[in-house]
Structure formats: structure tokens, C-alpha cells
Amino acid sequence: MSDSGTSTLPWLVVRRDDNGNRYTVSRCATRIEAEKIADRLDRHGQNHNNNHLYLIERIDQINGGDPQNRRNGTP
């Protein structure tokens, strides 16, 4: 991904379900913004008994082959 969105929105919020499937649910400009979204989704899921894991990843690290999960450990 080398489009202009990558440089302006480099942080991803990724949802991982019980089967290991991964879905990008948000792109953010800052890590703090991504963490706020992930926290809100976690709270919502806990209220509805969902067992999804929300991860924070930076796009340039994904493209380099070594994504850095900033939250909830590594998958």
C-alpha cells in the first residue's frame, strides 16, 4: 500500500475473531486515536459477550513484513 492514505493514516485497528480471521475496522492518523477506537470496541464487545481481539498495527511495519502489535500482545 503506497497510496497517500498510508502516509496520512498509518495506524490500523484490526479485529481478530476466535477463528483467527483478521479484519481492518479502522485507519487512524495517530496511535492514540487507534487505541481509543480499539478501547471503545472492546467495551462494546464485552457488553455483548463477543470474544474479539482488537489489535493496533502500523502500516509501514506491516509492509516491512514485521507488523508491530501495540495492544493486547501479538496474535
N, C-alpha and C positions, 0 to 999 in steps of 0.2 A: 504494500500500500504506500504509494508515494504521492498521493494526491495532496492538495493543500489542506484538507481536513485532518490529515495525520499530524501536521505540524501545529495546528491550532487546537486540536482536540486529541492529545496523545494518550489520555488515560481512559481505559475501558473498565466498565463494571460487567463482569461475566458471571452468569448464573450456571452452576453445575448441579445437575439433578442426581438422584440416587443411582441412576444407571451410568453415570459418568458423562452424559451428554452436556455440551457446553454451548451457551447462547450469549451473545453480546446483548446486553439490555440497555446500555447507555455509553456514550462517549462524552468525555469531560475535558475541560481546559486545565484543571488542576487536580492534584491528588486529593486535596481536601474536599473538593466538590464531589469527586467519585466516592470517597469514604462516607460522606453524608448520605448520598443516594443509596449506597450499599447498606448502611445502618438502617435507613428507613425501610428498605425492602426486607431486611432481616426481621425487624419488629413486626411488619405486616405479616410475614410468613409465620412467625411464632404465634400470632393471634389466630392463624388459620391452620395450625398444625402441619405446615409444609416443612420438609426437610431439605430445602435447597441451600446450597452454599454459595455465597457471593464473594467473588474474588476481585481484587483490583490489580490491573496489569497495565504496563506502559507499552505502547505500540512499538516504539523503536527497539525495545528489548525483545519483543516477540519476533520482529523481523530479523533480529540477530540470532535467532534460534535459542535464546535463553530467556524466556519470559520470567519476570520477577513478580511473584505474587506478594503483594504488600499487605495482605489481610487474610486472616484465617489459615495461615500456613500454606503449604504447597499442595496441589492436587495429588 
